Amino acid sequence: QVQVVESGGGLVQPGGSLRLSCAASGSIFSIYRMGWYRQAPGKQRVWVADITSAGSTNYADSVKGRFTISRDNAKNTVYLQMNSLKPEDTAVYYCIADSRGIGRSWGQGTQVTVSS
């Protein structure tokens, strides 16, 4: 199995920055992709960004140019650097790990609130 745990959420003013972290444990050798989803109040969960084991990254149009996903293989950790935050970025952010032979693992989520 693979477990993922998010951290780094909080309250930030519009225009500010936050960095989320996602630490993976368990059968980490099987992970081929990690990423982030978010769910705003009253809305469906949507994909935000992901990064493959080869380092290829993808972003939703709504965050492109503002968010950066990266990974530290030595720490089995993926980061989401969020800049120029907007109130509409307010959501619970979930980390995912896609693993061969296991499927998708979800974290518990971390709250990000963008408000003045």
Contacts in CASP RR format, 6 or more apart in sequence:
PFRMAT RR
TARGET T0000
AUTHOR 0000-0000-0000
METHOD contacts of the structure
MODEL  1
QVQVVESGGGLVQPGGSLRLSCAASGSIFSIYRMGWYRQAPGKQRVWVAD
ITSAGSTNYADSVKGRFTISRDNAKNTVYLQMNSLKPEDTAVYYCIADSR
GIGRSWGQGTQVTVSS
1 26 0 8 1.000
1 27 0 8 1.000
1 102 0 8 1.000
1 105 0 8 1.000
2 24 0 8 1.000
2 25 0 8 1.000
2 26 0 8 1.000
2 27 0 8 1.000
2 28 0 8 1.000
2 30 0 8 1.000
2 31 0 8 1.000
2 97 0 8 1.000
2 99 0 8 1.000
2 102 0 8 1.000
2 105 0 8 1.000
3 24 0 8 1.000
3 25 0 8 1.000
3 26 0 8 1.000
3 105 0 8 1.000
3 107 0 8 1.000
4 22 0 8 1.000
4 23 0 8 1.000
4 24 0 8 1.000
4 25 0 8 1.000
4 34 0 8 1.000
4 95 0 8 1.000
4 96 0 8 1.000
4 97 0 8 1.000
4 105 0 8 1.000
4 106 0 8 1.000
4 107 0 8 1.000
5 22 0 8 1.000
5 23 0 8 1.000
5 25 0 8 1.000
5 95 0 8 1.000
5 107 0 8 1.000
5 108 0 8 1.000
6 20 0 8 1.000
6 21 0 8 1.000
6 22 0 8 1.000
6 93 0 8 1.000
6 94 0 8 1.000
6 95 0 8 1.000
6 107 0 8 1.000
6 108 0 8 1.000
6 109 0 8 1.000
6 110 0 8 1.000
7 20 0 8 1.000
7 21 0 8 1.000
7 22 0 8 1.000
7 23 0 8 1.000
7 110 0 8 1.000
8 18 0 8 1.000
8 19 0 8 1.000
8 20 0 8 1.000
8 21 0 8 1.000
8 110 0 8 1.000
9 18 0 8 1.000
9 20 0 8 1.000
9 93 0 8 1.000
9 110 0 8 1.000
9 111 0 8 1.000
9 112 0 8 1.000
10 18 0 8 1.000
10 110 0 8 1.000
10 111 0 8 1.000
10 112 0 8 1.000
10 113 0 8 1.000
11 113 0 8 1.000
11 114 0 8 1.000
11 115 0 8 1.000
12 18 0 8 1.000
12 85 0 8 1.000
12 112 0 8 1.000
12 113 0 8 1.000
12 114 0 8 1.000
13 114 0 8 1.000
13 115 0 8 1.000
13 116 0 8 1.000
14 85 0 8 1.000
14 86 0 8 1.000
14 87 0 8 1.000
14 114 0 8 1.000
14 115 0 8 1.000
14 116 0 8 1.000
15 83 0 8 1.000
15 84 0 8 1.000
15 85 0 8 1.000
15 86 0 8 1.000
15 114 0 8 1.000
16 83 0 8 1.000
16 84 0 8 1.000
16 85 0 8 1.000
16 114 0 8 1.000
17 81 0 8 1.000
17 82 0 8 1.000
17 83 0 8 1.000
17 84 0 8 1.000
17 85 0 8 1.000
18 82 0 8 1.000
18 85 0 8 1.000
18 112 0 8 1.000
19 79 0 8 1.000
19 80 0 8 1.000
19 81 0 8 1.000
19 82 0 8 1.000
20 36 0 8 1.000
20 79 0 8 1.000
20 80 0 8 1.000
20 82 0 8 1.000
20 93 0 8 1.000
20 95 0 8 1.000
20 110 0 8 1.000
20 112 0 8 1.000
21 77 0 8 1.000
21 78 0 8 1.000
21 79 0 8 1.000
22 34 0 8 1.000
22 35 0 8 1.000
22 36 0 8 1.000
22 77 0 8 1.000
22 78 0 8 1.000
22 79 0 8 1.000
22 80 0 8 1.000
22 95 0 8 1.000
22 97 0 8 1.000
22 107 0 8 1.000
23 75 0 8 1.000
23 76 0 8 1.000
23 77 0 8 1.000
24 31 0 8 1.000
24 34 0 8 1.000
24 76 0 8 1.000
24 77 0 8 1.000
24 78 0 8 1.000
24 97 0 8 1.000
25 76 0 8 1.000
27 99 0 8 1.000
27 102 0 8 1.000
28 76 0 8 1.000
30 99 0 8 1.000
30 100 0 8 1.000
30 101 0 8 1.000
30 102 0 8 1.000
31 53 0 8 1.000
31 97 0 8 1.000
31 98 0 8 1.000
31 99 0 8 1.000
32 52 0 8 1.000
32 53 0 8 1.000
32 98 0 8 1.000
32 99 0 8 1.000
32 100 0 8 1.000
33 50 0 8 1.000
33 51 0 8 1.000
33 52 0 8 1.000
33 53 0 8 1.000
33 97 0 8 1.000
33 98 0 8 1.000
34 50 0 8 1.000
34 51 0 8 1.000
34 71 0 8 1.000
34 78 0 8 1.000
34 95 0 8 1.000
34 96 0 8 1.000
34 97 0 8 1.000
34 98 0 8 1.000
35 48 0 8 1.000
35 49 0 8 1.000
35 50 0 8 1.000
35 51 0 8 1.000
35 69 0 8 1.000
35 78 0 8 1.000
35 80 0 8 1.000
35 95 0 8 1.000
35 96 0 8 1.000
35 97 0 8 1.000
36 47 0 8 1.000
36 48 0 8 1.000
36 49 0 8 1.000
36 50 0 8 1.000
36 69 0 8 1.000
36 78 0 8 1.000
36 80 0 8 1.000
36 93 0 8 1.000
36 94 0 8 1.000
36 95 0 8 1.000
36 96 0 8 1.000
37 45 0 8 1.000
37 46 0 8 1.000
37 47 0 8 1.000
37 48 0 8 1.000
37 93 0 8 1.000
37 94 0 8 1.000
37 96 0 8 1.000
38 45 0 8 1.000
38 46 0 8 1.000
38 48 0 8 1.000
38 89 0 8 1.000
38 91 0 8 1.000
38 92 0 8 1.000
38 93 0 8 1.000
38 94 0 8 1.000
38 112 0 8 1.000
39 45 0 8 1.000
39 46 0 8 1.000
39 91 0 8 1.000
39 92 0 8 1.000
39 94 0 8 1.000
40 88 0 8 1.000
40 90 0 8 1.000
40 91 0 8 1.000
41 90 0 8 1.000
41 91 0 8 1.000
43 91 0 8 1.000
45 94 0 8 1.000
46 60 0 8 1.000
47 60 0 8 1.000
48 59 0 8 1.000
48 60 0 8 1.000
48 63 0 8 1.000
48 67 0 8 1.000
48 80 0 8 1.000
48 93 0 8 1.000
49 57 0 8 1.000
49 58 0 8 1.000
49 59 0 8 1.000
49 60 0 8 1.000
49 63 0 8 1.000
49 67 0 8 1.000
49 69 0 8 1.000
49 80 0 8 1.000
50 57 0 8 1.000
50 58 0 8 1.000
50 69 0 8 1.000
50 96 0 8 1.000
51 57 0 8 1.000
51 58 0 8 1.000
51 69 0 8 1.000
51 70 0 8 1.000
51 71 0 8 1.000
51 78 0 8 1.000
55 71 0 8 1.000
57 69 0 8 1.000
59 65 0 8 1.000
59 67 0 8 1.000
59 69 0 8 1.000
62 88 0 8 1.000
63 82 0 8 1.000
63 89 0 8 1.000
66 82 0 8 1.000
66 83 0 8 1.000
66 84 0 8 1.000
66 85 0 8 1.000
67 80 0 8 1.000
67 81 0 8 1.000
67 82 0 8 1.000
67 83 0 8 1.000
68 80 0 8 1.000
68 81 0 8 1.000
68 83 0 8 1.000
69 78 0 8 1.000
69 79 0 8 1.000
69 80 0 8 1.000
69 81 0 8 1.000
70 78 0 8 1.000
70 79 0 8 1.000
70 81 0 8 1.000
71 77 0 8 1.000
71 78 0 8 1.000
71 79 0 8 1.000
72 78 0 8 1.000
72 79 0 8 1.000
78 95 0 8 1.000
80 93 0 8 1.000
82 89 0 8 1.000
82 112 0 8 1.000
85 112 0 8 1.000
85 114 0 8 1.000
86 114 0 8 1.000
87 114 0 8 1.000
87 115 0 8 1.000
88 114 0 8 1.000
89 112 0 8 1.000
89 114 0 8 1.000
90 112 0 8 1.000
90 113 0 8 1.000
90 114 0 8 1.000
90 115 0 8 1.000
91 111 0 8 1.000
91 112 0 8 1.000
92 109 0 8 1.000
92 110 0 8 1.000
92 111 0 8 1.000
92 112 0 8 1.000
93 109 0 8 1.000
93 110 0 8 1.000
93 111 0 8 1.000
93 112 0 8 1.000
94 106 0 8 1.000
94 107 0 8 1.000
94 108 0 8 1.000
94 109 0 8 1.000
95 106 0 8 1.000
95 107 0 8 1.000
95 109 0 8 1.000
96 104 0 8 1.000
96 105 0 8 1.000
96 106 0 8 1.000
96 107 0 8 1.000
97 104 0 8 1.000
97 105 0 8 1.000
98 104 0 8 1.000
98 105 0 8 1.000
99 105 0 8 1.000
END
